[in-house]
């Protein structure tokens, strides 16, 4: 009788309270928290407009970013990241007069959600500092401008450490006086892809 009681009661007790270490539920999203590094590259379109005219510098941006994501809920994360990129975007006016984009530095935060075991979506925002180079009549000059950036993207798990990413971001550097009485507005659109490693 005792033996029969154990055979019936033991499964019932295990159903209401863990008897042994339970295996993880792999049907739920797995957190993508922690440190990561990624190389990024993609389209870079910088636009200068003012006085009824506009010019766009198209090219390729490339660089590296570092970040860390902290789990705040089962699927939600808050992160910080820094990025350094360069660009091939250049506009040639002829006669040796050119404008070229230089290095771009970014620091900001992001809000990320693990939507499945393999996919995470995120929104980001922060501070950016861009360099612009100009050449005219054999003389060269460069200036740096401060701005803000907003963006959104997705990460795709490839292995336990590697992930891919796609991202769009918009940067606005405000406006400035070109010295001839015209206010020039400077903004930037970028669409990138990347390959990252999560530590």
C-alpha positions as CSV (number, residue, x, y, z in Angstrom):
1,X,0.0,0.0,0.0
2,X,2.8,2.4,0.9
3,X,4.5,1.6,-2.3
4,X,1.4,2.4,-4.3
5,X,1.0,5.7,-2.4
6,X,4.6,6.7,-3.4
7,X,4.0,5.9,-7.0
8,X,0.9,8.1,-7.1
9,X,2.0,10.9,-4.7
10,X,5.5,11.6,-6.0
11,X,4.5,12.7,-9.5
12,X,1.8,14.9,-8.0
13,X,4.2,16.6,-5.6
14,X,6.7,17.1,-8.4
15,X,4.0,18.8,-10.5
16,X,3.3,21.4,-7.8
17,X,7.0,22.0,-6.6
18,X,10.3,21.3,-8.3
19,X,11.8,18.0,-7.3
20,X,14.9,18.3,-9.5
21,X,16.6,21.1,-11.4
22,X,14.3,22.0,-14.3
23,X,15.7,22.3,-17.8
24,X,15.5,25.9,-19.2
25,X,12.5,26.7,-21.4
26,X,14.1,27.3,-24.8
27,X,10.8,28.4,-26.2
28,X,11.3,31.7,-24.4
29,X,13.6,34.5,-25.6
30,X,17.1,34.2,-24.2
31,X,18.6,37.5,-22.9
32,X,21.1,39.3,-25.1
33,X,22.6,41.2,-22.1
34,X,26.3,41.8,-21.7
35,X,29.2,43.5,-23.5
36,X,29.6,43.4,-27.2
37,X,31.7,44.8,-30.0
38,X,30.7,45.1,-33.7
39,X,32.2,46.3,-37.0
40,X,29.7,48.3,-39.1
41,X,29.5,49.6,-42.6
42,X,26.8,51.0,-44.9
43,X,25.3,54.0,-46.7
44,X,26.2,57.5,-45.5
45,X,24.2,60.5,-46.9
46,X,25.0,64.0,-45.5
47,X,22.9,66.9,-46.6
48,X,23.7,70.6,-46.4
49,X,20.9,73.0,-47.2
50,X,20.4,76.8,-47.0
51,X,19.5,79.8,-49.1
52,X,17.1,77.7,-51.3
53,X,19.9,75.3,-52.3
54,X,21.1,71.9,-51.0
55,X,24.0,69.5,-51.6
56,X,24.2,65.9,-50.6
57,X,27.4,63.9,-50.0
58,X,26.9,60.2,-50.6
59,X,29.3,57.6,-49.6
60,X,30.1,54.6,-47.4
61,X,30.7,54.8,-43.6
62,X,32.7,52.2,-41.7
63,X,33.9,51.7,-38.2
64,X,33.5,50.0,-34.9
65,X,31.1,50.2,-31.9
66,X,31.3,49.0,-28.4
67,X,28.4,48.5,-26.0
68,X,26.9,46.9,-22.9
69,X,23.3,45.9,-22.4
70,X,21.7,45.5,-18.9
71,X,18.6,43.3,-18.4
72,X,15.8,45.2,-16.7
73,X,12.9,42.9,-17.4
74,X,12.6,39.3,-18.8
75,X,12.7,40.6,-22.3
76,X,13.7,44.3,-22.0
77,X,17.2,45.7,-21.8
78,X,18.8,49.1,-21.4
79,X,22.2,49.7,-23.0
80,X,25.0,52.2,-23.5
81,X,27.3,52.3,-26.6
82,X,30.1,54.3,-28.2
83,X,31.0,54.3,-31.9
84,X,33.8,55.6,-34.1
85,X,33.4,55.7,-37.8
86,X,34.8,57.3,-40.9
87,X,33.2,58.0,-44.3
88,X,34.0,58.2,-48.0
89,X,31.2,60.7,-48.6
90,X,32.6,63.5,-50.8
91,X,31.3,66.3,-53.1
92,X,33.6,67.6,-55.9
93,X,32.7,71.1,-57.2
94,X,35.5,71.1,-59.8
95,X,38.6,73.1,-59.9
96,X,39.9,71.4,-56.8
97,X,37.1,72.5,-54.6
98,X,35.7,69.6,-52.5
99,X,33.8,68.9,-49.3
100,X,34.4,65.6,-47.5
101,X,33.0,64.0,-44.4
102,X,35.6,62.9,-41.8
103,X,35.4,60.9,-38.7
104,X,32.2,60.6,-36.6
105,X,32.1,59.9,-32.9
106,X,28.9,58.8,-31.1
107,X,27.9,58.0,-27.5
108,X,24.4,57.2,-26.4
109,X,21.9,54.8,-24.9
110,X,19.4,52.4,-26.3
111,X,16.3,50.4,-25.3
112,X,16.2,46.8,-26.6
113,X,13.7,44.0,-26.6
114,X,14.4,40.3,-27.1
115,X,11.4,39.3,-29.3
116,X,12.6,35.7,-29.9
117,X,15.5,33.5,-29.2
118,X,17.3,34.9,-32.2
119,X,16.0,38.4,-32.8
120,X,16.2,41.6,-30.7
121,X,14.8,45.1,-31.7
122,X,16.1,48.3,-30.4
123,X,15.8,52.1,-30.4
124,X,18.7,54.4,-29.7
125,X,19.6,58.1,-29.2
126,X,22.6,60.2,-28.1
127,X,25.3,62.7,-28.9
128,X,27.4,62.8,-32.1
129,X,30.4,64.8,-33.2
130,X,31.2,64.9,-36.9
131,X,34.2,66.3,-38.8
132,X,33.8,68.1,-42.1
133,X,36.8,68.8,-44.4
134,X,36.9,71.4,-47.2
135,X,39.5,72.1,-49.8
136,X,39.6,75.2,-52.0
137,X,42.3,76.9,-54.1
138,X,44.8,74.5,-52.7
139,X,44.0,75.3,-49.1
140,X,42.4,72.8,-46.7
141,X,40.4,73.3,-43.5
142,X,38.3,71.1,-41.3
143,X,35.7,71.8,-38.6
144,X,33.8,69.7,-36.1
145,X,30.1,70.0,-35.4
146,X,28.0,68.7,-32.5
147,X,24.6,67.1,-32.9
148,X,22.1,64.5,-31.8
149,X,21.2,61.1,-33.2
150,X,18.1,58.9,-33.2
151,X,18.0,55.4,-34.7
152,X,16.4,52.0,-34.7
153,X,17.6,48.5,-35.6
154,X,17.6,44.8,-35.2
155,X,20.1,42.2,-34.0
156,X,20.1,38.6,-35.3
157,X,21.7,35.8,-33.3
158,X,24.1,33.7,-35.5
159,X,25.9,31.7,-32.9
160,X,26.1,31.8,-29.1
161,X,28.6,34.7,-29.5
162,X,28.2,36.1,-33.0
163,X,25.3,38.3,-34.2
164,X,24.4,40.4,-37.2
165,X,22.7,43.8,-37.1
166,X,20.9,46.2,-39.4
167,X,20.3,49.8,-38.4
168,X,19.0,53.2,-39.6
169,X,19.9,56.4,-37.9
170,X,19.3,60.1,-38.4
171,X,21.7,62.7,-37.2
172,X,21.0,66.5,-36.9
173,X,23.8,69.0,-36.4
174,X,21.7,72.1,-36.4
175,X,22.6,75.1,-38.5
176,X,25.5,77.6,-38.8
177,X,26.4,80.8,-40.6
178,X,28.4,80.2,-43.7
179,X,30.0,83.7,-43.4
180,X,28.0,85.1,-46.3
181,X,24.8,85.7,-44.4
182,X,23.2,82.3,-45.1
183,X,22.2,79.8,-42.4
184,X,23.3,76.3,-43.5
185,X,21.5,73.2,-42.0
186,X,23.5,70.0,-41.7
187,X,21.8,66.6,-41.3
188,X,22.7,63.0,-42.0
189,X,21.0,59.7,-42.9
190,X,22.8,56.4,-42.5
191,X,21.7,52.8,-43.1
192,X,24.2,50.2,-41.8
193,X,24.8,46.5,-41.4
194,X,27.3,44.9,-39.1
195,X,28.8,41.8,-37.5
196,X,29.2,41.7,-33.8
197,X,30.6,39.5,-31.0
198,X,29.0,39.2,-27.6
199,X,31.2,38.5,-24.6
